[in-house]
Amino acid sequence: MDAFDLFRKLGAGAKFDFKRFGKDAERFKVMRMMSNISLFVFSEAEEKQDEEVEVDAAAGKRKRPDEEKTAKKKKKDTQAEVACEETEGILWTSSADRKSKGLKEGRDRDKTSMKRLQHLHQEKVNRVRMQHRINVHGCDVPDPVCTFSELQSEYDLNPRVLQNLSAAGLTIPTPIQMQAIPLMMHGRELLACAPTGSGKTLAFCLPLLTHLKQPANLGIRALVISPTRELASQTHRELVRLSEGVGFRVHILDKASMAARKHVPSSHKKSDILISTPNRLVFLLKQDAIDLSSVEWLVVDESDKLFEDGRSGFREQLAAVFQACSSPRVRRALYSATCAPDVEQWCRLNLDNLVSVNIGHRNSAVETVEQELLFVGTENGKLLAVRDIIKKGFLPPMLVFVQSIDRARELFHELVYEGINVDIIHADRTQQQRDNVISSFRSGDIWVLICTALLARGIDFKGVNLVLNYDFPTSAVEYIHRIEQQCKNKGGGGGQCK
Ligand SMILES: Nc1ncnc2c1ncn2[C@@H]1O[C@H](COP(=O)(O)OP(=O)(O)OP(=O)(O)O)[C@@H](O)[C@H]1O
């Protein structure tokens, strides 16, 4: 083995910079070994290219500069490949080759670390969703947010709205807010199901306020449909509270406002956000007294209620509203406490690139509600059990649910002599009476409120301590709606008389 062989063996795999160490390469005969190959390939490619240029020139055409560039790049790549090919001996590389190989390796390394980072990030997002029991279906779903301040940095939430949020004592988003807010901020159409009291109202109010940016005389740009007047006024209150100091015109369609608008139909131009029940809105639509063509966000709250069996009127009304929101830019979001299959199916058929978000198990009550079943034997036993609860002492306010208006009246007459402040609310009472009862219940003047299913949805009675199902609800879903009146208090319990 001569010195050269020894050098080749020892230097196997090493890269040799010919440009810098050309003389040494000559001395060790590296050049001879590699240059044959590389120079041959190089010169052949070069020759070929020169020929091509000549032919083109002869034909009176000149290659375009970008074609030339591509050809040159190809040539370089071929050169680099050959030069970097691994042999038994020393590798010959020029500094340009090393540079291009280094770049390629760098790009590969970047890609791998990028993939790893993406993987880690996805794991983190999945962990957050699992921890908060957020189930999402759909593609390209944005990450959940964990704080309200993220909304300001990532989605440009108005600082004043953020200030209003913290003034209201709201600092950490609830699970539905964590996922539904970023989705709406990205303009995604959405079906969101989360238990009553889980903060759905805020989950659509914040994106609406962010999307509208500032007040503008462009007509109604956001529309919220609520199944009951009570729920509509609750949403109205929330929006007014959140947008304080920003100047949005948030209006509700009630009797008074409708009467006022009869004389000034153009007043709708001065609304940014409108909240209404479907009835009232359709009434105005039929009279051509309202224009919804500028609506950019349409939110349907308690959508399952609007799609309920036997309520086909609501479906027709909703269809009319959907049609009236004719802007191509309109986005729709449906919120609900329970997941009704027909709502889901409707959304899949009618919404664009739908994402559905479910919090917790479908159609189950939130875990913060303590539930108890009382066996009372007979019908009379129910009344005895209620009297017993009252005698033992309970922490008001208490909601008592019954099957019908007659049953509500009967129970009211039984309890009115127990020395407690009791009242009833049902569909036969006038709107004025209902409003008075609700505000007295909210203020604590009424301790026990007997009601039919009318109120089982959507009304936010802060601080209800006990929900008594005097009569069985007609379905599991209705039961959930009833007891969740109480879970808004995040504690206490729900009783059931059997
Ligand atoms: N992030 C939050 N942190 C603390 N409290 C919150 C938060 N979001 C909402 N709340 C409060 O929780 C209560 C219930 O919220 P909300 O009425 O929006 O629930 P919901 O899911 O819309 O119920 P419903 O099914 O009746 O519409 C309200 O008093 C609201 O102020």
The ligand as a MOL file (V3000), in Angstrom:
LIG
                    3D

  0  0  0     0  0            999 V3000
M  V30 BEGIN CTAB
M  V30 COUNTS 31 33 0 0 0
M  V30 BEGIN ATOM
M  V30 1 N -66.2180 33.1010 31.0450 0
M  V30 2 C -67.1200 33.2180 32.0170 0
M  V30 3 N -66.7170 33.2300 33.3000 0
M  V30 4 C -67.6200 33.3460 34.3030 0
M  V30 5 N -68.9500 33.4690 34.1160 0
M  V30 6 C -69.4050 33.4510 32.8580 0
M  V30 7 C -68.5240 33.3360 31.7380 0
M  V30 8 N -69.2570 33.3700 30.6190 0
M  V30 9 C -70.5390 33.5080 30.9970 0
M  V30 10 N -70.6390 33.5620 32.3350 0
M  V30 11 C -71.8730 33.7240 33.1420 0
M  V30 12 O -72.5610 32.4890 33.1680 0
M  V30 13 C -73.9580 32.7160 33.2100 0
M  V30 14 C -74.6370 31.8650 32.1590 0
M  V30 15 O -74.2110 32.2560 30.8970 0
M  V30 16 P -75.1850 32.1810 29.6430 0
M  V30 17 O -76.5430 32.6530 29.9720 0
M  V30 18 O -74.4760 32.8030 28.5130 0
M  V30 19 O -75.2630 30.6270 29.4250 0
M  V30 20 P -75.8570 29.9400 28.1600 0
M  V30 21 O -75.0100 28.7590 27.8780 0
M  V30 22 O -76.0430 30.9260 27.0790 0
M  V30 23 O -77.2500 29.4670 28.6680 0
M  V30 24 P -78.5720 29.3430 27.8070 0
M  V30 25 O -78.6300 27.9150 27.3930 0
M  V30 26 O -79.5680 29.7400 28.7910 0
M  V30 27 O -78.4980 30.2870 26.6550 0
M  V30 28 C -74.1680 34.1970 32.9760 0
M  V30 29 O -74.4950 34.7770 34.1990 0
M  V30 30 C -72.8290 34.7000 32.4810 0
M  V30 31 O -72.5780 36.0280 32.9120 0
M  V30 END ATOM
M  V30 BEGIN BOND
M  V30 1 1 1 2
M  V30 2 1 2 3
M  V30 3 2 2 7
M  V30 4 2 3 4
M  V30 5 1 4 5
M  V30 6 2 5 6
M  V30 7 1 6 7
M  V30 8 1 6 10
M  V30 9 1 7 8
M  V30 10 2 8 9
M  V30 11 1 9 10
M  V30 12 1 10 11
M  V30 13 1 11 12
M  V30 14 1 11 30
M  V30 15 1 12 13
M  V30 16 1 13 14
M  V30 17 1 13 28
M  V30 18 1 14 15
M  V30 19 1 15 16
M  V30 20 2 16 17
M  V30 21 1 16 18
M  V30 22 1 16 19
M  V30 23 1 19 20
M  V30 24 2 20 21
M  V30 25 1 20 22
M  V30 26 1 20 23
M  V30 27 1 23 24
M  V30 28 2 24 25
M  V30 29 1 24 26
M  V30 30 1 24 27
M  V30 31 1 28 29
M  V30 32 1 28 30
M  V30 33 1 30 31
M  V30 END BOND
M  V30 END CTAB
M  END
